Amino acid sequence: MTAALTHLGPKGEANMVDVGDKAETTRTAIAEGLVAMRPETLKMILDGDAKKGDVLGTARIAGIMAAKRTHELIPLCHPLLLTKISVDIEPDATLPGLKVTALARVAGKTGVEMEALTAVSVACLTIYDMAKAVDRAMVISGIRLVEKTGGKSGDYKADAKGAGQ
């Protein structure tokens, strides 16, 4: 069974979903993304030697700020009073590169998937921006929803590989 697209009206026009009658519940979402880079670039970032400053700290703050402004960036998203947003960035030697994970939480009538995905996307873009002077070949990939809880549609947990892998 295919789910109906909730942001489309009867004539196919885009509209914001009415969440007025939905129950207020605690909802969480976890998203992830990867930034692959040369080993020397990863070492520079981890050693804190980037000319623009603290890459990881700046990317973490950028992701948090972006999550809080998701409704300004993504059409038809509801503004949410987030109760938590965290962005974690860890080295991944197998890429080599960095894995970015964001967790968003709200007590509300709509989910926080877009906030978690936006946090990851902007954190990855910030890493790229801060290190592009030494490695323009970095690749951002794998941005996806890993898990969500709460709400009428229930819980979701992605498989280990993700779609298309």
C-alpha positions as a Python dict, from the first residue, in 0.01 Angstrom:
ca = {
    (1, 'M'): (0, 0, 0),
    (2, 'T'): (132, 343, -95),
    (3, 'A'): (88, 627, 151),
    (4, 'A'): (-86, 940, 29),
    (5, 'L'): (124, 1254, -6),
    (6, 'T'): (7, 1473, 279),
    (7, 'H'): (127, 1803, 131),
    (8, 'L'): (-90, 1778, -182),
    (9, 'G'): (-446, 1899, -206),
    (10, 'P'): (-719, 1729, -410),
    (11, 'K'): (-610, 1908, -730),
    (12, 'G'): (-239, 1842, -676),
    (13, 'E'): (-165, 2185, -530),
    (14, 'A'): (96, 2214, -253),
    (15, 'N'): (-36, 2306, 89),
    (16, 'M'): (63, 2293, 453),
    (17, 'V'): (-76, 1997, 646),
    (18, 'D'): (-334, 2090, 911),
    (19, 'V'): (-202, 1939, 1236),
    (20, 'G'): (-459, 2113, 1457),
    (21, 'D'): (-646, 1794, 1549),
    (22, 'K'): (-337, 1579, 1601),
    (23, 'A'): (-236, 1465, 1947),
    (24, 'E'): (67, 1629, 2104),
    (25, 'T'): (330, 1361, 2163),
    (26, 'T'): (703, 1341, 2212),
    (27, 'R'): (863, 1289, 1873),
    (28, 'T'): (1228, 1226, 1791),
    (29, 'A'): (1427, 1190, 1472),
    (30, 'I'): (1786, 1087, 1408),
    (31, 'A'): (1958, 1160, 1078),
    (32, 'E'): (2309, 1104, 950),
    (33, 'G'): (2542, 1208, 671),
    (34, 'L'): (2903, 1161, 563),
    (35, 'V'): (3180, 1388, 439),
    (36, 'A'): (3454, 1191, 264),
    (37, 'M'): (3793, 1360, 231),
    (38, 'R'): (4164, 1297, 187),
    (39, 'P'): (4339, 1151, 493),
    (40, 'E'): (4548, 1469, 525),
    (41, 'T'): (4233, 1681, 536),
    (42, 'L'): (4083, 1465, 809),
    (43, 'K'): (4405, 1488, 1010),
    (44, 'M'): (4412, 1868, 971),
    (45, 'I'): (4053, 1894, 1098),
    (46, 'L'): (4106, 1656, 1389),
    (47, 'D'): (4430, 1829, 1488),
    (48, 'G'): (4253, 2166, 1488),
    (49, 'D'): (4485, 2310, 1223),
    (50, 'A'): (4227, 2447, 977),
    (51, 'K'): (4292, 2810, 883),
    (52, 'K'): (3925, 2900, 935),
    (53, 'G'): (3928, 2767, 1293),
    (54, 'D'): (3746, 2490, 1480),
    (55, 'V'): (3577, 2295, 1200),
    (56, 'L'): (3394, 2046, 1421),
    (57, 'G'): (3267, 2304, 1672),
    (58, 'T'): (3155, 2541, 1398),
    (59, 'A'): (2978, 2263, 1205),
    (60, 'R'): (2802, 2147, 1524),
    (61, 'I'): (2670, 2498, 1597),
    (62, 'A'): (2572, 2550, 1231),
    (63, 'G'): (2369, 2228, 1236),
    (64, 'I'): (2191, 2326, 1556),
    (65, 'M'): (2112, 2673, 1421),
    (66, 'A'): (1985, 2527, 1094),
    (67, 'A'): (1752, 2283, 1271),
    (68, 'K'): (1595, 2575, 1457),
    (69, 'R'): (1528, 2752, 1124),
    (70, 'T'): (1408, 2456, 916),
    (71, 'H'): (1062, 2608, 868),
    (72, 'E'): (1230, 2908, 701),
    (73, 'L'): (1426, 2687, 461),
    (74, 'I'): (1187, 2406, 365),
    (75, 'P'): (852, 2512, 220),
    (76, 'L'): (545, 2383, 408),
    (77, 'C'): (736, 2285, 726),
    (78, 'H'): (573, 2392, 1050),
    (79, 'P'): (773, 2608, 1290),
    (80, 'L'): (852, 2389, 1591),
    (81, 'L'): (954, 2458, 1948),
    (82, 'L'): (1237, 2204, 1962),
    (83, 'T'): (1307, 2059, 2304),
    (84, 'K'): (1643, 1914, 2195),
    (85, 'I'): (1877, 1924, 1901),
    (86, 'S'): (2222, 1770, 1912),
    (87, 'V'): (2482, 1728, 1641),
    (88, 'D'): (2764, 1477, 1683),
    (89, 'I'): (3060, 1452, 1447),
    (90, 'E'): (3296, 1157, 1456),
    (91, 'P'): (3591, 1054, 1240),
    (92, 'D'): (3535, 759, 1009),
    (93, 'A'): (3870, 614, 905),
    (94, 'T'): (3707, 383, 650),
    (95, 'L'): (3602, 676, 427),
    (96, 'P'): (3826, 852, 537),
    (97, 'G'): (3614, 1141, 660),
    (98, 'L'): (3355, 1248, 911),
    (99, 'K'): (3017, 1103, 1007),
    (100, 'V'): (2759, 1360, 1119),
    (101, 'T'): (2461, 1252, 1330),
    (102, 'A'): (2179, 1478, 1448),
    (103, 'L'): (1903, 1411, 1697),
    (104, 'A'): (1595, 1635, 1713),
    (105, 'R'): (1315, 1614, 1969),
    (106, 'V'): (987, 1798, 2017),
    (107, 'A'): (670, 1765, 2219),
    (108, 'G'): (427, 1857, 1949),
    (109, 'K'): (177, 1770, 1679),
    (110, 'T'): (419, 1706, 1394),
    (111, 'G'): (747, 1523, 1349),
    (112, 'V'): (1106, 1648, 1350),
    (113, 'E'): (1253, 1450, 1061),
    (114, 'M'): (1316, 1760, 852),
    (115, 'E'): (1490, 1934, 1143),
    (116, 'A'): (1729, 1641, 1194),
    (117, 'L'): (1797, 1615, 819),
    (118, 'T'): (1852, 1991, 791),
    (119, 'A'): (2094, 1986, 1084),
    (120, 'V'): (2301, 1710, 921),
    (121, 'S'): (2295, 1877, 579),
    (122, 'V'): (2413, 2215, 706),
    (123, 'A'): (2676, 2061, 935),
    (124, 'C'): (2816, 1868, 635),
    (125, 'L'): (2813, 2181, 420),
    (126, 'T'): (2993, 2373, 693),
    (127, 'I'): (3266, 2109, 712),
    (128, 'Y'): (3306, 2137, 337),
    (129, 'D'): (3316, 2517, 350),
    (130, 'M'): (3576, 2529, 625),
    (131, 'A'): (3811, 2279, 459),
    (132, 'K'): (3752, 2341, 86),
    (133, 'A'): (4068, 2551, 55),
    (134, 'V'): (4275, 2234, 103),
    (135, 'D'): (4039, 1969, -39),
    (136, 'R'): (3777, 2068, -297),
    (137, 'A'): (3723, 1700, -382),
    (138, 'M'): (3539, 1626, -56),
    (139, 'V'): (3214, 1438, -112),
    (140, 'I'): (2899, 1480, 95),
    (141, 'S'): (2680, 1169, 85),
    (142, 'G'): (2450, 936, 269),
    (143, 'I'): (2223, 1200, 419),
    (144, 'R'): (1926, 1003, 545),
    (145, 'L'): (1675, 951, 822),
    (146, 'V'): (1802, 675, 1050),
    (147, 'E'): (1520, 662, 1302),
    (148, 'K'): (1202, 836, 1411),
    (149, 'T'): (968, 781, 1703),
    (150, 'G'): (628, 913, 1802),
    (151, 'G'): (328, 1036, 1613),
    (152, 'K'): (39, 868, 1438),
    (153, 'S'): (255, 690, 1179),
    (154, 'G'): (455, 516, 1451),
    (155, 'D'): (822, 437, 1474),
    (156, 'Y'): (1070, 393, 1190),
    (157, 'K'): (1420, 250, 1186),
    (158, 'A'): (1629, 239, 867),
    (159, 'D'): (1812, -74, 768),
    (160, 'A'): (2189, -76, 807),
    (161, 'K'): (2270, 15, 446),
    (162, 'G'): (1994, 253, 344),
    (163, 'A'): (1812, 284, 14),
    (164, 'G'): (2002, 216, -304),
    (165, 'Q'): (2307, 68, -130),
}
